[in-house]
C-alpha cells in the first residue's frame, strides 16, 4: 500500500526553500557547483539549479556524480566535471533520499580529495537509518520509517511526488 508523503506543490516548495538556503550560504560566491548523484539526485539537482538561476547572478554549474549505488567502493565515483572544474569552489552534493548514507558518504569522500571552498549536502527526504556519519545540510523533510518501508521519489512533469511503500 502506498502512502503519499509529499505532493507536487509541497515538493516545489521544498525545492525553492533549499535553493534559497543554498543561496544564503553562498551569497558572495561567483560560482556554485550543484553535484547531483545520478538518478533521482541528478533530477533533484536540476530542479534546485533552475531555482538558483532565478535568484542569484552566480554561475550555477551542474555536475553529474556517477557510482554503483549498491557497491560504490567497487565501482568508484566519477563526475562529469574534472577536478579542476570544481576545485576551490563551493559544491553542493545532492541526492533525492538519504537512507543508509552510503551514496552520500562516497560522494562526499570523492569531493574531499580536491581542495574546495566548502562542501554541503542536500536531500529531499532524510531517513533515519544511517550506517555512516553523514548528514544533510539542507533537507526537504525528515522521516522516521521502519527498515522495511521504502521511500519512492517520482519526478514527473507537474506530478512530482514522494510516497512510502
N, C-alpha and C positions, 0 to 999 in steps of 0.2 A: 504494500500500500504506500502510495506517495503522499507526502505531506509537504505542501508548499511553504517555504521559509521566506523567500523574497520574490516579489513580483517585478515586472519590468520597471515600473515607476520607482520602486524602492531601490532597485539596483542603480538606476540612473542617479538617484540622489546620493548613494554611497560613492559612485564614481566621481561625481562632482566634489563631494566633501574631501575625498582622498586627494584629488588633484589640487584642491586649494591648500591642503595640508602640505603637500609636496612643494607647492609654490612658496608658501610661507617659510619653509625650511631652506629654500634655495633662492630667496628673493634677490640676492646680489649675484647670482650665477649667470654667466653668459651662455652656458651650455648645460643641459641636463640629459643624461643618458637614461632612458627607460628601457630596462632589460627584461623582457618577458620570457618566461620558461615556455618552451614550445608546447602548443596545445592551448588549453584554457588560459594559461598565464599570459601567453602572447596575445590572445584576443582581448583579455582584460587590460593589458599594457597599451594596446592600440586605442582602447576607449579612454583611458587616462590621458594618453598623449593628445587625443583630439581635444579634450577639455583644456589641457595645459597650453596648447597652441592658441586658444582663445583668450587666456587670462595673463599670459606672460610674453614678453618680447624675446626671452631666451630661446636659443635654438634647442628644439627637442629632438633628440636623436634616438631612434628605435634600434634596439639590439635584440636579436633572437638568440636565446640560450637553448642549446640542444644537449640532451643526455638520454640515456635509457633510464626511465623513471623507476623501473624495477631493480636495476643494478647499476647505479651511476658510478660506482667505484670501478667496475669492469669497463664500462663504455667510455668513461671520462666525460668531461664537459667541454663543449666548444661553443663559440659565439660567432655571429655573423659579422662582428666587428673585430678588427685586430686589437691587440693590447694597446698599441699606440693611439688608436682612435678613442679609447676610453681612459687612458692614463691621465692622472691628475685632474679628473673631472668628478662631478657629483653623479653617482649612479644609484638608481632605484631598481632593485630586483623585484619582479612582480610575478606572483602566481595566483591562480584562482582560489585554491583551497590549501591551507596549511593543516595537514593531517598529522603525519608522523614527524615531519620536519626534514625528511630525507632529501627531497629535491632542493629545498631552500638552503639547507646547510652545505650541500655540494656546490650549489650555485654561488653561495657566499664564499666558500673556500676558493673557487676558481677566480673570483674577482680580487680576493685578498692577496693574490700572487703579484699584483700590479699596484704601484702607488696610486691612491685615489684621494680626492679631496674629502669625500665621505661616501659611505655605502649605507643605504637604508633598504628596508624591505616593506612590501605592500601585498596584502592579500584581501580578497573579497570575503572569504569565510575562514575564520580561525577556529579550528577544533582543538580540543584539549587532550590530545593523545600523543604528545611529542616523545620521540625516542632521543632526540638531540636537543642541546641547549640553544635553541634558536627561537626568536620571537619576531612578530611582525611589528614594525614601527607604525605602519598605517594599516588599519583593518576595517572592513565594512561591518562585519558582525562576528561576534564570538558565540560559538555553540558548544554546549556540553551535551555530547551524544554518547551512545554506547559504541563499543568497538564493532558491533555487528551492523550498525547503521552506516549508510553510505550517502555522502553529500554529492549531488549532481548539480553542476552549473551548466546551463544552456544559454549560449549567446546566439540568438537568432534575431533577425530584423524585427524590431518592435515587439518581440516576445521573449526577451531575456527573462530567465527565472532560475531560482535556486530551490531545489526540493530535496527531501530526505527520503531514502528508501529503507 
